[in-house]
Amino acid sequence: MRFLLYNIRYGTGSGPHFHRLLPGMGYLRRTGPRLESLIDWFRELDPDVIGLVEVDVGSYRTAGGRNQAEI
């Protein structure tokens, strides 16, 4: 069995621009294509079970306030 545990950081991305201006500002970004690229990566790995950390369950970050785990 293949288990994947991954912190998606609300699908907002990471890197040097994540905390631009103030610490934590990256959490105010929308998910956009970053979530789609994560989904593609998960599919490539083909795990049996995926455990996600810091998942947005429906806020302004996701299109239409959708649950990221359901997407």
C-alpha positions as CSV (number, residue, x, y, z in Angstrom):
1,M,0.0,0.0,0.0
2,R,1.3,3.5,-0.9
3,F,0.4,6.3,1.5
4,L,1.1,9.9,0.7
5,L,1.0,12.6,3.4
6,Y,1.4,16.1,2.1
7,N,1.0,19.6,3.4
8,I,-0.6,21.6,0.6
9,R,-0.6,24.9,2.4
10,Y,-4.1,25.6,1.3
11,G,-3.0,25.3,-2.3
12,T,-1.5,28.8,-2.2
13,G,2.1,27.8,-3.2
14,S,5.4,28.4,-1.5
15,G,8.8,29.9,-2.1
16,P,10.3,33.3,-1.6
17,H,7.2,35.3,-2.7
18,F,4.9,33.4,-0.3
19,H,5.4,35.8,2.6
20,R,5.7,38.9,0.6
21,L,5.1,42.1,2.6
22,L,4.2,40.5,5.9
23,P,4.6,37.0,7.4
24,G,1.5,34.8,6.6
25,M,0.4,37.0,3.6
26,G,0.7,33.9,1.3
27,Y,-2.3,32.4,3.0
28,L,-4.4,35.2,1.6
29,R,-3.6,34.2,-2.0
30,R,-6.0,32.2,-4.2
31,T,-5.2,28.7,-5.2
32,G,-5.6,29.0,-9.0
33,P,-3.3,26.7,-11.1
34,R,-1.2,25.8,-8.0
35,L,-3.9,23.4,-6.8
36,E,-4.2,21.9,-10.3
37,S,-0.5,21.2,-10.5
38,L,-0.6,19.5,-7.1
39,I,-3.5,17.3,-8.3
40,D,-1.5,16.3,-11.4
41,W,1.5,15.4,-9.2
42,F,-0.7,13.3,-6.9
43,R,-2.0,11.4,-10.0
44,E,1.6,10.8,-11.2
45,L,2.5,9.3,-7.8
46,D,-0.6,7.1,-7.9
47,P,-0.9,6.5,-4.1
48,D,-3.6,4.3,-2.6
49,V,-4.4,6.8,0.1
50,I,-3.7,10.5,0.3
51,G,-3.5,12.4,3.6
52,L,-3.6,16.2,3.2
53,V,-2.6,18.8,5.7
54,E,-3.8,22.4,5.6
55,V,-6.7,21.8,3.3
56,D,-9.2,24.6,2.6
57,V,-12.7,23.4,3.0
58,G,-14.4,26.3,1.2
59,S,-13.3,29.9,1.4
60,Y,-12.5,32.8,-0.9
61,R,-9.2,31.0,-1.9
62,T,-10.9,28.4,-4.0
63,A,-13.1,29.1,-7.0
64,G,-16.7,29.1,-5.8
65,G,-15.7,28.3,-2.2
66,R,-15.2,24.6,-3.1
67,N,-13.7,22.1,-0.8
68,Q,-10.1,21.4,-1.9
69,A,-10.2,17.7,-0.8
70,E,-13.2,17.1,-2.9
71,I,-11.6,18.7,-5.9
